[in-house]
Amino acid sequence: MSLKKEILTRIAVVYVFFVLLGLGIIAKIIYIQFVEGHKWRAKAKVITYKDIIVTPNRGDICAADGRVLATSIPYFDLRMDLLAGGVTDSVFNANIDSLAICLSNFFRDRSKYAYKSELTNARRLAKNKRFYPVAPRKVNYIELQQIKKFPLFRLGENKGGFIPVQSNKRILPHATMAARTIGTVNEGGVSVGIEGAFDYALKGKAGLRVHQRIPGNSWVEVKSMDQIDAEDGADVVTTIDVELQDVAEAALRKQLDMHNAEHGCAILMEVATGDIKAIANLKREDDGSYSEMYNYAIGESTEPGSTMKIPTLIALLEDGRMELEDTVNTGNGKYKIYDRTIVDSKEEGHGKISVKEVFEVSSNVGVVKLVNRYYKGRERDFIDRIYAMKLNQPLNISIPGEVAPYIKYPGDKYWSGMSLPMMSIGYELKLTPLQILTFYNAIANNGRMVKPRLVKSLVRRGQVVQSFSPEVISTSICSRSTLRKVKEVLEGVVEQGTAMNLKNPRYKIAGKTGTAQVAKGTKGYKHGGRISYSASFAGYFPADDPKYSCIVVVNSPSNSVYYGNLVAGPIFKEISDKVYATSPEWFREVDDSGDLKEIPQAKSSSREALAEVLDELDIPFEKVDKKADWVTTERDSVKVELKKLNVSKKTVPNVVGMGLKDALFLLENTGLRVKFQGRGSVRSQSIQAGTKVAPGSTVFLEMSLGES
């Protein structure tokens, strides 16, 4: 081969090589661009850009008047980027001493020397841990504003390396008030209360921000088509009244503590709407204190006892089996069925009494005899009546945790010959306190049963985005004639029945006491040598024009007092008194002529002061001897009568009917020590008036209204 040909061959080989190399490069470019392009573009974006999820602000939970019950407060972890571009050795060394002093003085957890040493060492090892925590705890927003002014930190993130990392903490401004009803949302997925039920609205929608890396290894936000604005969560407006909730919890806690009870609940509901104005749940801790640990109002289903007698009464009346004037012989208060003996709380029994009295005095024997008389062999008719009142259906309220009612039917597995009589007096069935209250609220609401409502609306930026109107469960639980008779009985319970201690002259209460033995699983009703009781009272007020219904349930009072009127009744009364005191529309009005429709009740007081007030208000009164310094008062249809009150330092004065200020003055003037409970005027005094004074003795005053 000639030299020329050899050279041409070599050139041709090189040419082909480079052509093939070029084609390979082009092919690789095409492959990367079109086949692997998405992968490399995404990687490039990650290197130079990053997406930041913007967490929306969680909505508040508010009371009916807008006051906040639950809100989110920002807290900040404090970090320092020790390799930030602006944190040069000269800048760091010039500021570290003053920064250490500020941190030490602010947090008071260690000395300035310790802070300086830690930050200096951290900077030396910054390659291993660049973002160093500079504070021992999280700080709030106000504290953050102070810390931002510290040396070095005031230079900002890039020049000073200061990085506050925000996190939101859920707080309850009213401490533990209604805490279980307000609820929580746990990371583990367990959700309770309003927080859990309305998490979808409260949490809002997350946003997206794009950040780009810039020289100095810092990131800045950039405008992008991918940017999504965060949508803050909506506020949840509840039906809860803060003042009434506070009263309910205080009254419940006081009675639970007095009786050393295991737990209890109280619910206040608006009759017309079903709005829950207060819902209190308390359980005794190991140290004897009480706190909200469980929502017993909706989550505890128990045998209700005597509060179930009213559905029994409705069934008897609706089926036309009897009238209130009919009589029942309750005998000696004992009635044997099979191998069981039904007993009344009154040891000697009530003898022969009317049907109305049977329910007013809560005679177990009387109720069971009536039910056996009319429904034995026709058990399905009785249960069908109970079902027709919707007592067997769950309420499906807006928050999770409701336990479904348990009311068995003839032919069910656990039905027996004792089921009918026991169910008629509130055993062998289970209801929650809220389910019972909903029934009594229906009676107050002229037979119209409404669904309990806890949430009225969802609000975002002041605008209502969703409303929750009252819902009707049943338009009528019974006939109008039956309803009138039942209301008469419920008023009679308070006027002359088992709840006479709740009677008062200002407004009427209607309701039913309940005292039930509590079974402890397979241990039965008697375990550990003792019987546990549940004391309850369910009713409404004012009886002649019902505005509110209420139920109180106290479980396992530990002492000998366990009846519903004595344990649960006072809680009901304290709540109703507060509602009455804050409802001006319930008070007597002045007619258009300016004349009083009714002479008001006046407190016993100083004669001179009282006469001045009555004169100023143009209230007619019968004057008394001017020598009388203190007077008691009585009223009739036309005037207030003032009667001289004899006061001596040697005997205990009569302060019943006085305001607390006057009572304290008179009693302490005689050398007595005074303790009191409640507010308003003095209802009773522990040392009888006229008793010879024993200086230093303590007299206890019970006021007309419960503590607010």
C-alpha positions as CSV (number, residue, x, y, z in Angstrom):
1,M,0.0,0.0,0.0
2,S,1.3,3.3,-1.0
3,L,1.9,6.0,1.5
4,K,-0.8,8.2,0.0
5,K,-3.4,5.5,0.3
6,E,-2.4,4.7,3.8
7,I,-2.8,8.3,4.8
8,L,-6.2,8.5,3.2
9,T,-7.3,5.4,5.0
10,R,-6.3,6.7,8.3
11,I,-8.0,10.0,7.6
12,A,-11.2,8.1,6.6
13,V,-11.1,6.1,9.9
14,V,-10.7,9.3,11.9
15,Y,-13.5,11.0,10.0
16,V,-15.8,8.1,10.5
17,F,-14.9,8.0,14.2
18,F,-15.7,11.6,14.7
19,V,-18.9,11.3,12.6
20,L,-20.0,8.4,14.8
21,L,-19.0,10.3,17.9
22,G,-21.0,13.3,16.8
23,L,-24.0,11.2,16.0
24,G,-23.7,9.5,19.4
25,I,-23.5,12.9,21.1
26,I,-26.5,14.1,19.2
27,A,-28.4,10.9,20.0
28,K,-27.5,11.3,23.7
29,I,-28.6,14.9,23.7
30,I,-31.9,13.9,22.1
31,Y,-32.3,11.1,24.6
32,I,-31.6,13.3,27.6
33,Q,-33.8,16.0,26.3
34,F,-36.9,14.0,25.4
35,V,-36.5,10.7,27.4
36,E,-34.8,11.7,30.6
37,G,-35.6,15.4,30.4
38,H,-38.3,15.5,33.1
39,K,-36.0,13.8,35.6
40,W,-33.0,16.2,35.0
41,R,-35.3,19.3,34.9
42,A,-36.8,18.3,38.2
43,K,-33.3,17.7,39.7
44,A,-32.1,21.1,38.5
45,K,-35.2,22.7,40.0
46,V,-34.5,21.0,43.3
47,I,-30.9,22.3,43.3
48,T,-31.8,25.9,42.4
49,Y,-35.5,26.0,43.5
50,K,-37.5,24.6,46.3
51,D,-41.3,24.5,47.1
52,I,-42.3,25.8,50.5
53,I,-45.6,24.6,51.9
54,V,-47.4,27.5,53.6
55,T,-49.4,26.4,56.5
56,P,-52.7,28.2,56.9
57,N,-53.9,29.7,60.1
58,R,-56.3,27.4,61.9
59,G,-59.7,28.9,62.6
60,D,-61.0,29.8,66.0
61,I,-63.8,28.2,68.0
62,C,-66.0,30.9,69.4
63,A,-68.8,31.1,71.9
64,A,-72.3,32.3,70.8
65,D,-71.3,36.0,71.5
66,G,-68.1,35.7,69.6
67,R,-65.7,35.3,72.5
68,V,-62.9,32.9,71.7
69,L,-63.0,29.4,73.2
70,A,-60.0,28.0,71.3
71,T,-57.4,29.7,69.1
72,S,-53.9,29.2,67.7
73,I,-51.0,31.2,69.1
74,P,-47.7,31.4,67.1
75,Y,-44.6,30.2,69.0
76,F,-41.0,30.3,67.7
77,D,-38.0,28.1,68.0
78,L,-34.9,30.3,67.7
79,R,-32.1,29.1,65.5
80,M,-28.8,30.7,64.3
81,D,-27.2,30.0,61.0
82,L,-23.5,30.2,62.0
83,L,-22.3,30.1,58.4
84,A,-24.6,32.8,57.1
85,G,-22.8,35.0,54.5
86,G,-22.8,38.1,56.7
87,V,-21.6,36.4,59.8
88,T,-17.9,36.9,59.3
89,D,-15.3,36.3,62.0
90,S,-15.0,40.1,62.6
91,V,-18.8,40.6,62.9
92,F,-19.2,37.5,65.1
93,N,-16.4,38.5,67.5
94,A,-17.6,42.1,67.7
95,N,-21.1,41.0,68.8
96,I,-20.8,37.8,70.7
97,D,-20.2,39.3,74.1
98,S,-23.2,41.6,74.1
99,L,-25.4,38.9,72.5
100,A,-24.4,36.4,75.3
101,I,-25.3,39.1,77.9
102,C,-28.7,39.7,76.3
103,L,-29.6,36.0,76.1
104,S,-28.5,35.3,79.7
105,N,-30.5,38.3,81.0
106,F,-33.6,37.3,79.0
107,F,-33.8,33.6,79.6
108,R,-32.0,33.5,83.0
109,D,-31.1,29.8,82.5
110,R,-27.3,30.2,82.3
111,S,-24.6,32.7,82.6
112,K,-23.3,35.0,79.8
113,Y,-20.0,33.1,79.8
114,A,-21.8,29.8,79.1
115,Y,-23.8,31.4,76.2
116,K,-20.6,32.8,74.7
117,S,-18.7,29.5,75.1
118,E,-21.6,27.5,73.5
119,L,-22.0,29.8,70.5
120,T,-18.3,30.1,69.9
121,N,-17.9,26.3,70.0
122,A,-20.9,25.8,67.8
123,R,-19.5,28.2,65.2
124,R,-16.2,26.2,65.2
125,L,-18.2,23.0,64.6
126,A,-20.8,24.6,62.3
127,K,-20.0,22.2,59.4
128,N,-21.5,19.4,61.5
129,K,-24.5,21.4,62.8
130,R,-25.0,24.6,61.0
131,F,-28.4,25.7,62.4
132,Y,-27.8,26.0,66.1
133,P,-30.6,26.4,68.7
134,V,-29.9,29.5,70.8
135,A,-32.8,29.5,73.2
136,P,-33.8,26.9,75.9
137,R,-37.5,27.2,75.0
138,K,-40.0,28.4,72.5
139,V,-40.9,32.1,72.7
140,N,-44.1,33.9,71.9
141,Y,-44.6,36.7,69.4
142,I,-44.1,39.6,71.9
143,E,-40.9,38.0,73.2
144,L,-39.7,37.5,69.6
145,Q,-39.9,41.2,68.9
146,Q,-37.6,41.9,71.9
147,I,-35.1,39.2,70.8
148,K,-35.0,40.5,67.3
149,K,-33.3,43.7,68.7
150,F,-30.4,41.8,70.3
151,P,-26.9,42.4,68.9
152,L,-26.2,40.4,65.8
153,F,-29.8,39.2,65.5
154,R,-30.9,42.7,64.6
155,L,-28.9,42.3,61.4
156,G,-31.4,39.8,60.0
157,E,-31.2,36.3,58.6
158,N,-28.4,36.7,56.1
159,K,-26.2,39.2,57.9
160,G,-26.9,38.1,61.4
161,G,-27.9,34.4,60.9
162,F,-31.0,34.8,63.1
163,I,-33.8,32.3,62.1
164,P,-37.0,32.1,64.1
165,V,-39.0,28.9,63.1
166,Q,-42.7,29.4,63.7
167,S,-45.1,26.7,65.0
168,N,-48.7,27.2,66.2
169,K,-49.9,26.1,69.5
170,R,-53.6,25.5,70.3
171,I,-54.7,27.2,73.5
172,L,-58.0,27.6,75.4
173,P,-58.3,31.2,76.7
174,H,-60.8,30.1,79.3
175,A,-58.6,27.3,80.6
176,T,-60.4,24.0,80.9
177,M,-63.9,25.4,80.3
178,A,-65.9,23.0,78.1
179,A,-62.5,21.5,77.2
180,R,-63.8,18.1,76.2
181,T,-66.6,19.5,74.1
182,I,-64.2,21.9,72.4
183,G,-62.0,18.8,71.8
184,T,-58.7,18.2,70.1
185,V,-57.2,16.8,66.9
186,N,-54.3,14.5,67.6
187,E,-51.5,13.6,65.1
188,G,-52.3,10.0,65.6
189,G,-55.7,10.6,64.0
190,V,-57.8,10.6,67.2
191,S,-60.3,13.5,67.0
192,V,-62.8,14.5,69.6
193,G,-65.2,17.3,70.1
194,I,-65.8,20.3,67.9
195,E,-62.1,20.4,66.9
196,G,-62.4,16.9,65.5
197,A,-65.8,17.2,63.9
198,F,-65.0,20.5,62.1
199,D,-61.4,19.9,61.4
200,Y,-62.2,20.1,57.7
201,A,-63.3,23.7,58.1
202,L,-60.9,24.8,60.8
203,K,-57.6,23.7,59.2
204,G,-58.1,25.6,55.9
205,K,-56.1,24.9,52.8
206,A,-52.3,24.9,52.5
207,G,-50.5,27.2,50.1
208,L,-47.3,27.0,48.0
209,R,-44.4,29.4,47.7
210,V,-41.3,28.9,45.4
211,H,-37.9,29.9,46.8
212,Q,-34.6,30.2,44.7
213,R,-31.1,29.7,45.9
214,I,-28.9,32.9,45.6
215,P,-25.2,33.4,46.2
216,G,-24.3,33.0,49.8
217,N,-26.3,29.8,50.0
218,S,-29.4,31.7,50.9
219,W,-33.0,31.3,49.6
220,V,-35.4,34.0,48.6
221,E,-39.0,33.8,47.5
222,V,-39.7,34.3,43.8
223,K,-42.8,34.9,41.8
224,S,-44.0,31.7,40.1
225,M,-47.0,30.4,38.2
226,D,-46.9,27.5,40.6
227,Q,-47.6,29.8,43.6
228,I,-50.8,29.0,45.6
229,D,-52.1,31.3,48.3
230,A,-53.0,29.6,51.6
231,E,-56.6,29.8,52.7
232,D,-57.0,30.3,56.4
233,G,-59.5,28.1,58.3
234,A,-63.0,29.2,59.1
235,D,-64.1,30.1,62.6
236,V,-66.6,27.8,64.2
237,V,-69.3,29.7,66.1
238,T,-70.9,27.6,68.8
239,T,-74.1,27.9,70.9
240,I,-72.2,28.0,74.2
241,D,-72.7,30.9,76.6
242,V,-69.5,31.6,78.5
243,E,-71.2,32.9,81.7
244,L,-73.7,30.0,81.8
245,Q,-70.9,27.5,81.1
246,D,-68.9,28.9,84.0
247,V,-71.9,28.7,86.3
248,A,-72.7,25.1,85.3
249,E,-69.1,24.0,85.9
250,A,-68.8,25.8,89.2
251,A,-72.1,24.4,90.5
252,L,-71.3,20.9,89.3
253,R,-67.8,21.0,90.8
254,K,-69.1,22.2,94.2
255,Q,-71.7,19.4,94.5
256,L,-69.3,16.7,93.3
257,D,-66.8,17.8,95.8
258,M,-69.5,18.0,98.6
259,H,-70.6,14.4,97.9
260,N,-67.2,13.1,96.9
261,A,-68.8,11.8,93.7
262,E,-67.0,10.0,91.0
263,H,-68.1,12.1,88.1
264,G,-71.0,14.1,86.7
265,C,-72.4,16.3,84.0
266,A,-74.8,19.2,83.5
267,I,-76.4,20.4,80.2
268,L,-78.4,23.5,79.6
269,M,-80.5,23.7,76.4
270,E,-82.6,26.4,74.8
271,V,-86.1,25.0,74.4
272,A,-87.1,26.4,71.1
273,T,-83.9,25.9,69.1
274,G,-82.1,23.0,70.9
275,D,-79.1,25.2,71.3
276,I,-76.8,23.9,74.0
277,K,-75.9,26.9,76.2
278,A,-73.7,25.0,78.6
279,I,-72.3,21.5,78.8
280,A,-70.1,20.5,81.8
281,N,-68.4,17.2,82.4
282,L,-66.2,16.6,85.5
283,K,-64.4,13.5,86.8
284,R,-62.5,13.1,90.1
285,E,-58.8,12.8,89.8
286,D,-56.5,10.7,92.0
287,D,-55.7,13.8,94.1
288,G,-59.4,14.5,94.7
289,S,-59.7,17.5,92.3
290,Y,-62.1,17.5,89.3
291,S,-61.4,18.0,85.7
292,E,-62.8,17.4,82.2
293,M,-61.5,14.0,81.1
294,Y,-64.5,12.6,79.2
295,N,-67.7,13.9,77.7
296,Y,-70.2,12.0,79.9
297,A,-73.1,14.0,78.5
298,I,-72.9,12.3,75.1
299,G,-70.6,9.3,75.7
300,E,-72.0,7.6,78.8
301,S,-75.1,5.5,78.4
302,T,-76.6,4.3,81.7
303,E,-79.9,3.1,83.2
304,P,-81.6,6.5,83.9
305,G,-83.9,5.4,86.7
306,S,-86.9,7.5,87.5
307,T,-86.5,10.1,84.8
308,M,-87.8,7.3,82.5
309,K,-91.1,7.3,84.3
310,I,-92.4,10.2,82.3
311,P,-92.2,8.3,79.0
312,T,-94.1,5.6,80.8
313,L,-96.7,8.1,81.9
314,I,-97.1,9.4,78.3
315,A,-97.6,5.8,77.0
316,L,-100.3,5.1,79.6
317,L,-102.1,8.4,78.8
318,E,-101.8,8.1,75.0
319,D,-103.3,4.6,75.0
320,G,-106.2,5.9,77.1
321,R,-105.5,3.5,79.9
322,M,-106.1,5.9,82.7
323,E,-106.5,9.4,84.0
324,L,-104.5,11.3,86.5
325,E,-107.3,11.2,89.0
326,D,-107.4,7.4,89.0
327,T,-106.0,5.7,92.1
328,V,-103.4,3.0,92.7
329,N,-102.9,1.2,96.0
330,T,-99.1,1.2,96.5
331,G,-99.6,-0.6,99.8
332,N,-96.6,-0.8,102.1
333,G,-94.2,0.2,99.4
334,K,-93.3,-3.4,98.4
335,Y,-94.5,-5.4,95.3
336,K,-93.2,-8.8,94.4
337,I,-93.0,-10.0,90.8
338,Y,-91.6,-13.5,90.3
339,D,-88.6,-13.6,92.5
340,R,-88.0,-9.8,92.5
341,T,-89.4,-7.3,94.9
342,I,-90.0,-3.7,93.7
343,V,-89.7,-1.2,96.6
344,D,-90.4,2.5,97.1
345,S,-88.0,4.9,98.7
346,K,-90.6,5.6,101.5
347,E,-90.2,2.7,103.8
348,E,-93.8,2.4,104.9
349,G,-95.1,3.1,101.4
350,H,-97.6,5.7,100.2
351,G,-100.8,3.6,100.5
352,K,-103.7,4.5,98.1
353,I,-102.8,7.5,96.0
354,S,-103.8,9.1,92.7
355,V,-101.9,8.4,89.4
356,K,-100.7,12.0,89.5
357,E,-99.3,11.5,93.0
358,V,-97.7,8.2,91.9
359,F,-95.4,10.2,89.5
360,E,-95.0,13.2,91.8
361,V,-93.7,11.1,94.6
362,S,-91.9,8.7,92.2
363,S,-93.5,5.5,93.5
364,N,-91.8,2.5,91.8
365,V,-94.6,0.3,93.1
366,G,-97.3,2.5,91.7
367,V,-95.7,2.8,88.2
368,V,-95.0,-1.0,87.9
369,K,-98.6,-1.8,89.0
370,L,-100.0,0.5,86.4
371,V,-97.8,-0.9,83.6
372,N,-98.5,-4.5,84.6
373,R,-102.2,-3.8,84.8
374,Y,-102.4,-2.3,81.3
375,Y,-99.5,-3.8,79.3
376,K,-98.9,-7.3,80.6
377,G,-99.3,-9.5,77.6
378,R,-99.2,-6.4,75.4
379,E,-95.6,-5.5,75.9
380,R,-95.1,-4.6,72.2
381,D,-97.7,-1.8,72.5
382,F,-95.7,-0.3,75.4
383,I,-92.3,-0.4,73.6
384,D,-93.9,0.8,70.4
385,R,-95.0,3.9,72.3
386,I,-91.5,4.4,73.6
387,Y,-90.1,4.1,70.1
388,A,-92.7,6.5,68.8
389,M,-91.2,9.1,71.1
390,K,-87.8,8.6,69.2
391,L,-86.1,7.5,72.4
392,N,-84.6,4.5,70.6
393,Q,-82.8,6.7,68.0
394,P,-79.4,8.3,68.3
395,L,-79.4,12.1,68.0
396,N,-76.6,12.2,65.5
397,I,-75.2,15.4,66.9
398,S,-72.5,17.3,65.2
399,I,-69.6,16.0,67.4
400,P,-68.3,12.4,67.6
401,G,-68.7,10.1,70.5
402,E,-72.4,9.7,71.0
403,V,-73.5,6.3,72.3
404,A,-76.6,4.9,70.7
405,P,-79.7,4.3,73.0
406,Y,-80.3,0.8,74.1
407,I,-84.0,0.0,74.4
408,K,-84.7,-3.7,73.8
409,Y,-87.9,-5.1,72.1
410,P,-90.0,-8.1,73.1
411,G,-88.5,-11.2,71.6
412,D,-84.9,-9.9,71.8
413,K,-82.2,-12.1,73.3
414,Y,-82.3,-10.5,76.8
415,W,-86.0,-9.9,77.0
416,S,-87.6,-11.5,80.1
417,G,-90.8,-11.4,82.2
418,M,-89.2,-8.7,84.3
419,S,-88.2,-6.5,81.3
420,L,-91.6,-4.6,81.1
421,P,-91.8,-3.6,84.8
422,M,-88.1,-2.8,85.1
423,M,-88.0,-0.7,81.9
424,S,-91.1,1.3,83.0
425,I,-89.0,2.6,86.0
426,G,-85.8,3.2,84.1
427,Y,-83.9,-0.1,84.2
428,E,-82.9,-2.7,81.6
429,L,-82.4,0.2,79.1
430,K,-79.7,2.7,78.6
431,L,-79.7,6.4,77.5
432,T,-77.2,9.2,77.6
433,P,-77.9,12.4,79.6
434,L,-78.3,14.4,76.4
435,Q,-80.8,11.9,75.0
436,I,-82.9,12.2,78.1
437,L,-82.7,16.0,78.1
438,T,-83.8,16.1,74.4
439,F,-86.9,14.2,75.4
440,Y,-87.7,16.6,78.3
441,N,-87.0,19.5,76.1
442,A,-89.6,18.2,73.7
443,I,-92.2,18.3,76.5
444,A,-91.3,21.9,77.3
445,N,-91.4,22.7,73.5
446,N,-95.1,21.6,73.3
447,G,-94.2,18.2,72.0
448,R,-91.8,19.3,69.3
449,M,-88.5,17.4,69.6
450,V,-85.5,19.3,68.2
451,K,-82.0,18.1,67.6
452,P,-79.4,19.4,70.1
453,R,-77.3,22.1,68.4
454,L,-73.7,22.9,69.4
455,V,-72.6,24.8,66.3
456,K,-74.5,27.7,64.6
457,S,-72.2,28.7,61.8
458,L,-68.9,28.7,60.0
459,V,-67.4,32.2,59.5
460,R,-64.5,33.3,57.4
461,R,-63.3,36.9,57.4
462,G,-66.5,38.0,59.0
463,Q,-68.7,36.3,56.4
464,V,-70.9,33.3,57.2
465,V,-69.9,30.5,54.8
466,Q,-72.2,27.9,56.3
467,S,-75.2,28.0,58.7
468,F,-76.6,25.1,60.7
469,S,-80.3,25.7,61.3
470,P,-82.3,24.0,64.1
471,E,-83.5,20.5,63.0
472,V,-86.7,18.9,64.0
473,I,-86.6,15.2,65.0
474,S,-90.3,14.9,65.7
475,T,-93.1,17.4,65.2
476,S,-95.0,15.9,68.1
477,I,-94.1,13.2,70.7
478,C,-97.7,12.9,71.9
479,S,-101.1,14.5,71.8
480,R,-101.8,18.0,73.2
481,S,-104.1,16.6,75.9
482,T,-101.5,14.2,77.1
483,L,-98.9,17.0,77.0
484,R,-101.0,19.2,79.3
485,K,-101.4,16.4,81.8
486,V,-97.6,15.5,81.8
487,K,-96.7,19.2,82.3
488,E,-99.1,19.3,85.3
489,V,-97.3,16.3,86.8
490,L,-93.9,17.7,86.2
491,E,-94.9,21.0,87.9
492,G,-96.4,18.9,90.8
493,V,-93.0,17.1,91.3
494,V,-91.5,20.5,92.3
495,E,-94.6,22.0,94.0
496,Q,-95.5,19.0,96.2
497,G,-93.5,16.1,95.1
498,T,-89.9,14.8,95.4
499,A,-88.3,18.0,94.3
500,M,-90.0,20.5,96.7
501,N,-86.5,21.8,97.7
502,L,-86.3,23.4,94.3
503,K,-89.5,25.4,94.7
504,N,-89.0,29.2,94.8
505,P,-91.3,32.3,94.6
506,R,-89.7,34.0,91.6
507,Y,-90.3,31.5,88.9
508,K,-91.6,27.9,88.5
509,I,-89.6,24.8,87.7
510,A,-91.0,21.6,86.3
511,G,-89.1,18.4,86.2
512,K,-88.4,14.9,87.4
513,T,-86.0,13.5,89.9
514,G,-84.1,10.3,89.2
515,T,-82.2,8.0,91.5
516,A,-80.9,4.8,90.0
517,Q,-78.7,2.0,91.2
518,V,-75.6,1.7,88.9
519,A,-74.5,-1.8,87.7
520,K,-70.7,-2.3,87.4
521,G,-70.6,-4.7,84.5
522,T,-70.8,-8.3,85.5
523,K,-70.4,-7.4,89.2
524,G,-74.0,-6.3,89.3
525,Y,-75.6,-3.6,91.3
526,K,-73.9,-4.5,94.6
527,H,-70.2,-4.8,94.5
528,G,-67.5,-4.4,97.1
529,G,-70.3,-4.5,99.8
530,R,-71.8,-1.3,98.5
531,I,-74.3,0.0,96.0
532,S,-73.4,2.8,93.7
533,Y,-76.1,5.3,92.7
534,S,-76.7,7.8,89.9
535,A,-78.6,10.9,91.0
536,S,-80.3,13.1,88.4
537,F,-82.8,15.8,87.7
538,A,-84.2,16.7,84.3
539,G,-86.6,19.5,83.7
540,Y,-87.3,23.0,82.4
541,F,-88.1,26.6,83.5
542,P,-90.0,28.8,83.8
543,A,-92.7,26.1,83.9
544,D,-95.5,28.4,82.6
545,D,-93.5,29.6,79.6
546,P,-90.4,27.3,79.1
547,K,-87.3,28.9,77.8
548,Y,-84.6,26.5,79.0
549,S,-84.3,22.8,79.8
550,C,-81.6,21.3,81.9
551,I,-80.4,17.9,83.1
552,V,-77.9,17.2,85.9
553,V,-76.4,13.7,86.5
554,V,-74.1,12.9,89.4
555,N,-72.6,9.4,89.5
556,S,-71.5,7.5,92.6
557,P,-71.9,10.0,95.4
558,S,-69.9,8.4,98.2
559,N,-71.9,9.3,101.3
560,S,-75.3,8.4,102.4
561,V,-77.0,11.2,100.4
562,Y,-77.7,10.0,96.9
563,Y,-81.2,11.1,95.9
564,G,-81.7,13.2,92.8
565,N,-83.4,16.1,94.5
566,L,-80.6,16.5,97.1
567,V,-77.6,15.8,94.9
568,A,-78.5,16.9,91.4
569,G,-81.3,19.3,92.2
570,P,-79.2,22.0,93.8
571,I,-77.0,22.2,90.7
572,F,-80.1,22.5,88.5
573,K,-81.4,25.3,90.8
574,E,-78.1,27.2,90.8
575,I,-78.0,27.2,87.0
576,S,-81.6,28.2,86.6
577,D,-81.2,31.0,89.2
578,K,-78.3,32.4,87.1
579,V,-80.4,32.3,83.9
580,Y,-83.3,34.0,85.7
581,A,-81.0,36.7,87.1
582,T,-79.6,37.5,83.7
583,S,-83.0,37.4,81.8
584,P,-84.6,40.8,82.3
585,E,-87.6,39.8,80.1
586,W,-88.7,37.5,82.9
587,F,-89.1,40.3,85.5
588,R,-92.3,42.2,86.1
589,E,-92.7,45.3,83.9
590,V,-94.2,48.7,84.5
591,D,-97.3,49.3,82.4
592,D,-97.7,52.3,80.0
593,S,-99.2,54.5,82.7
594,G,-96.1,54.1,84.9
595,D,-98.1,52.2,87.6
596,L,-96.6,49.0,89.0
597,K,-98.3,45.8,87.9
598,E,-97.1,44.2,91.1
599,I,-95.6,45.6,94.4
600,P,-92.0,44.4,94.4
601,Q,-90.4,42.5,97.2
602,A,-88.2,44.7,99.4
603,K,-85.3,43.5,101.5
604,S,-85.3,44.0,105.3
605,S,-82.9,46.9,106.0
606,S,-82.2,50.1,107.8
607,R,-85.5,52.0,108.1
608,E,-84.1,55.3,107.0
609,A,-82.3,53.9,103.9
610,L,-85.3,51.7,102.9
611,A,-87.8,54.5,103.2
612,E,-85.6,56.7,101.0
613,V,-85.5,54.1,98.3
614,L,-89.2,53.4,98.4
615,D,-89.9,57.2,98.2
616,E,-87.6,57.6,95.3
617,L,-89.3,54.8,93.4
618,D,-92.8,55.9,94.3
619,I,-93.6,52.6,95.9
620,P,-96.3,53.0,98.5
621,F,-95.3,51.8,102.0
622,E,-96.7,51.9,105.5
623,K,-94.5,53.9,107.6
624,V,-93.2,52.7,111.0
625,D,-92.1,54.4,114.3
626,K,-89.1,56.6,113.5
627,K,-87.5,55.2,116.6
628,A,-87.1,51.9,114.7
629,D,-83.6,51.7,113.3
630,W,-84.1,48.4,111.5
631,V,-87.2,47.0,109.8
632,T,-88.5,43.8,108.2
633,T,-90.8,44.0,105.2
634,E,-94.0,42.4,104.0
635,R,-96.0,43.2,100.9
636,D,-99.5,43.0,99.8
637,S,-101.3,44.0,96.5
638,V,-101.0,47.7,97.2
639,K,-98.1,48.5,99.5
640,V,-95.0,47.4,101.4
641,E,-95.4,47.2,105.1
642,L,-92.5,48.0,107.3
643,K,-92.3,46.3,110.7
644,K,-89.9,47.2,113.5
645,L,-87.0,44.8,114.0
646,N,-85.8,44.5,117.5
647,V,-82.0,44.5,117.6
648,S,-79.9,43.8,120.7
649,K,-76.2,43.2,121.2
650,K,-77.1,40.4,123.6
651,T,-79.2,38.3,121.3
652,V,-78.8,37.1,117.7
653,P,-80.8,39.4,115.3
654,N,-83.1,38.1,112.6
655,V,-81.3,38.8,109.3
656,V,-83.5,36.7,107.1
657,G,-84.6,38.8,104.1
658,M,-81.7,41.2,104.4
659,G,-79.0,41.9,102.0
660,L,-75.5,40.6,102.9
661,K,-74.1,44.0,103.8
662,D,-76.7,44.8,106.4
663,A,-76.7,41.2,107.7
664,L,-72.9,41.3,108.2
665,F,-73.2,44.7,110.0
666,L,-75.8,43.5,112.5
667,L,-74.2,40.1,113.2
668,E,-70.6,41.2,113.5
669,N,-71.8,44.1,115.8
670,T,-73.0,41.4,118.3
671,G,-69.6,39.7,118.3
672,L,-70.5,36.9,115.9
673,R,-68.3,35.6,113.1
674,V,-70.1,35.2,109.7
675,K,-69.8,32.8,106.9
676,F,-72.1,32.7,103.9
677,Q,-72.8,30.9,100.7
678,G,-74.4,32.4,97.6
679,R,-75.7,35.9,96.9
680,G,-78.9,37.9,97.0
681,S,-80.8,38.2,100.2
682,V,-80.4,36.0,103.3
683,R,-82.6,32.9,103.0
684,S,-81.7,31.2,106.4
685,Q,-79.3,31.6,109.3
686,S,-77.8,28.7,111.3
687,I,-78.3,30.3,114.7
688,Q,-82.0,31.1,115.5
689,A,-82.9,34.7,116.0
690,G,-83.3,35.6,119.7
691,T,-80.7,33.1,120.8
692,K,-78.3,34.5,123.4
693,V,-75.1,35.6,121.7
694,A,-71.9,33.6,122.4
695,P,-69.2,36.0,121.3
696,G,-66.8,34.4,118.7
697,S,-69.4,31.9,117.5
698,T,-69.9,31.4,113.8
699,V,-73.2,31.9,112.1
700,F,-73.7,30.5,108.6
701,L,-75.9,32.3,106.2
702,E,-77.6,30.7,103.1
703,M,-78.4,33.3,100.5
704,S,-81.4,33.2,98.2
705,L,-79.3,32.8,95.0
706,G,-76.4,30.4,94.3
707,E,-72.9,31.6,93.8
708,S,-72.2,33.2,90.5
